[in-house]
């Protein structure tokens, strides 16, 4: 098998694994805060066992470490709101909200990454509005607070994704991931007392939740991250983005098959999903010539981009 074809299959496999993050988030009975705390703690602790990470930490300037630590706070807020959205609604709604990330990115990236604003991206943002309206109309009233929290989660995706892009060439990806997730775990520990309804951050999971947390942390985070790093050596940024855009599709299909969530949502929701995903797929098509000449993006902490959801 040619290296490019193998890389394409690896990326598809990674995206399928990332699609399971929403499913596992629904199946794990822990509240959103301890769920995210355990995920960040397990992944960062595992990375600290890698000598390459320690070498990267020693070589990185203190100012850059602080910059990645700040991004880690945004990552923790993204994961916290993502899993809160799933708990307050369902996995399909959470995955659909994440599909709005590239739309927010179209407006935020020019500001944070210091590039010129492209009017074509404004058109994509406008095109998504009918899809969002259909999604809202297709979600039961009791789930709409989850939808709002999910949109906030997509905003955090755009914020930390843009900042990571700005610093993409300044650190080893594994080292950056360790800093960001480790900082996120520390931040959530400090944040927990300020969230009276969230409960304690340290909740010892039972056997069922422990197994699912291990699958989430290593099967849906570290494993796809490592595979994606290898695959990106043979794929363009455009090709990678097109495959990554399938993540919400996989997540929604998995939610229908494994959780039967189609019974909770009406046809308007799925019509809205089609509109939103169509806009998401058009975005890289409009920039194909530009993106195929760029280096692959840092995957460090986004499942959009690496390991985010």
Order of alpha helices (4+ residues) and beta strands (2+ residues): alpha-alpha-alpha-alpha-alpha-alpha-alpha-alpha-alpha-alpha-alpha-alpha-alpha-alpha-alpha
